[in-house]
Amino acid sequence: MKILPRLVPLLLCLLPACSGGGGSAGGNAAASPSPIGSVHVVVDPATGSDKLVQFQVAAAALERGDGSTTGNLLRSPQMLTLADPSGELAGLTLTTAPTGTYTNLHLMLAPGSGMMLRGDGSSAPVNGPVDLIVPIMDGLAHDASGRTWVALGHRGEAPPANGGVGVQWNPSLIGRASGSEGEFHGLRVAAVDAAGVTTLWTLGDDGPLQVGFSATCQFRAEDGNAIADRNQFMSGLDDSCELRVRGRLSRDGRVEGDVVERSSSSRGNNNARLIGRITELRPLAESFWMDVYAEARRGSHQILSTPRRALVSAQGARIHRSNSRDVLVFGDLNVGQLAKVEWTTRTLLGNGDEEVTADEIEVTSGNGAPMRPEWEGRVQSVDLVLGTITVVPRGNDPIVVRGQSVNQVTVQTDANTYFERRQRQGPGRAAIQLDDIVAGSDRIWWRGTVTGPTDIDAVWVRVRDDS
């Protein structure tokens, strides 16, 4: 285990404030806008599991290629969700990071702070590494006169199926390459111009994200219905709006949207949501009972020590799937589904239950959002007949599949795989085909589904000349 020596005293002095896993100490709940020089860390907590897991991050530092590190860049300890069945992005802000190129991010997890919420609503302590080391693809070049963004995602094992006393989870994350996909919600519109929209991301301490639109971008209204074109979409935007954007995040803070949805801004309840499982449907009243296991405010999850019951009125609420944003009707709901409910009114009943009027209901089926790992390596060979790419590690950067470092992988492609070539310098890129990939000289990044110990079905492939 690698622990940064000069962060250990800081970690130790923070431990009394870190016991337990309930709320947020410091963190986003009282965040102020991030200063110039910040590194905004976007965490994709999708693991393909129905477990919600959070730890308190007591300190964080960036490591350079020569092994030297910055000091602690976290303003205060913060609860961070590392696993979430809905796959909703979490955020962490490193302030005033020095100019440099960094190869690893160190997250110091406070011992005793981990908490796991199981799919049945029960909770249990969970142990993790003290020093969670996150390698960063392609290095992170940061200029202290601006802001930098980096996305993290899982590439290892999901939380253990059966957690008990002393359960251990050692998450394996990687800092994704610039241009990785994600879905941001709650982006508050700050300015609109011909180039796009300037937004502020609450979970990133109001870090600014510049939202642009791809050539095939889909525009949607709050009810999920399509908006005809960009001009109509932009004409309805002002600083009372929020955006939900599915697109590609560049490290300079630009998001190229593929699906962009606008809505009115928060209705004064701080976007509070109830998280739990549907236990009973009442179709005639368009309502349902749910067991509430946790509450989420501004990305911070508070796990309840004892679940409570809530009767949720869904009349007039927008219902959708968490992964696809597909609009649903009440009849699509099922007992046992995980639900996140944003409410407009809550009334406590005399027996301890509550009645809730829902504004938005997000549901997740099965084991939750699948893990969305990304990998990088060097192209060793290309088989045009089988549609495969053989990839080996590039330099000392390992290829990790399901938590195991492997010497070679087979990347399977098909007619639905998207290929692109990125310029060696600069942001330029262009769509290509499999036969445009050059064995021996191309560097490759890809995303897809693991189908075997060294086999991956790719949905997206990017290459760049690395000779």
Residue, then its C-alpha position, 0 to 999 in steps of 0.5 A: m500500500k502506497i501512502l503519501p508520507r506528508l499526508v498521513p499526519l493530516l489524515l490522522c488529525l482528521l479521523p475524529a471528524c470522520s467516524g461513521g458514514g452518514g453525512s458530509a463534513g464540509g464538502n459540497a453542502a457548504a461549498s463556495p465557487s471553486p477558485i482559479g487553478s482548481v482541478h475538478v474531478v468527476v466520478d462515475p460511480a456505476t459498477g453494475s451493482d445494486k450497492l451504494v457505497q460512500f467513503q469520506v475523503a480526508a485528503a487528496a493529492l496529485e502525483r507527478g511522473d517523478g513520484s513527487t506529490t502536491g500537498n493536500l488539495l482538498r479544502s475540507p473532508q468530503m463524503l464521496t459516493l464511489a458506487d451508485p446503482s443509478g450511475e449518477l455522477a459525483g464530484l470532488t474539487l481540488t483547489t489551487a493545484p500547481t501547474g504541472t503534469y500529473t500521472n496519479l491521483h491519491l484519495m485518502l479514505a478515512p478509516g471507519s468512514g465507509m458505508m454500504l447500502r444494500g439493495d434490500g435497504s440494510s446497511a453495513p460498514v465497509n473497509g477500503p484502502v487508506d490511499l486509493i491510487v487512481p492512474i490518469m490516462d495520458g497524464l493530466a496537464h494542468d495550468a494553475s492560471g485556469r481550471t482542469w477537468v478529469a473524469l474517473g471511472h471504475r475498471g475493477e470489481a463491483p462492491p461485494a455481493n454480501g457485505g457483513v462485519g469487516v467487509q472489504w472493497n478495494p475499488s479500482l478506478i482510472g482517470r479517463a482520457s479527455g473526451s470521455e462520455g458522461e451525463f451531467h445533471g443540474l447544470r445551471v445556465a449562466a450565459v448563452d451565446a452563439a458558441g454555446v452555453t456557459t453552465l455551473w455544475t453544483l457538484g463541482d463547486d460551481g465550476p464552469l462547463q462550456v456546453g456545445f452541441s455535436a452535429t447530431c445532438q438531440f434537443r429535448a424539453e423538460d417533458g422529454n419531448a424533442i425540440a426541433d432544432r438548436n435555434q429553438f432550443m437556445s431561444g428558450l434558455d436563460d439563467s432560470c434554466e438547468l441543463r441535463v447533458r449527455g456528452r463528452l467531457s474535455r479536460d479544458g471544461r468543454v462538454e460536447g452534447d449528444v443529448v441536451e435537455r432543458s428544465s426550469s431551475s430548482r424549486g427551492n428544495n435543494n434538489a433533495r431526493l428520496i432513495g429507496r425501493i418501491t414496495e407497493l403500487r396503487p394504480l388507481a391513485e397513481s401512487f406507490w409506497m416505498d421504503v426510503y433508505a437514503e436522502a441525496r442533496r447536492g450529490s451527498h448521500q445520507i444513509l438512514s440508520t432505519p428505513r422509513r416508509a413514504l407514500v409517493s403521489a406520482q400524479g403529474a410527475r415526470i417518470h424516467r429511467s436513470n440510464s437512458r432517460d426514456v420517459l415512462v408512465f406509471g404502469d411501467l413501474n414495478v415493485g422492487q425497483l430502485a427509485k429516486v424521488e424529487w419532491t415538491t411537498r412532504t408531510l410527516l404522518g403521525n405513525g412516522d410514515e410520510e406523504v410525498t408529492a413527487d415532481e420527478i421519479e427516476v427508476t433503476s431496474g436490475n443491478g443498476a447502471p453497468m460499469r463503463p470502463e475505459w482502457e488504453g494500450r498499443v495496437q499490436s495487430v488488426d484482423l479485418v476478417l474477424g474484426t478484432i484488435t490485439v492490444v498490449p500495454r503501452g510502456n509501463d501502463p497496465i491494462v486492467v480487466r476486472g481488477q487483473s493486470v493482463n499482458q494482452v487483450t482482444v478487442q472485438t468490434d462490429a458494425n455498431t462500433y464507433f471509430e475515430r482518429r484524434q490528431r497527435q496534437g490538438p483536439g481535432r478528430a475524425a471518424i475512421q474505419l477499422d482498416d484505418i488503424v495502424a498496427g505497431s504505431d497507433r495508440i488506442w483508447w476504447r470502451g465496451t463490455v468485458t466478455g472474458p478474462t482478456d476479451i472486450d466487445a468495443v462500442w467506441v474506439r479512438v486511436r492516435d499515432d504514437s510512433 
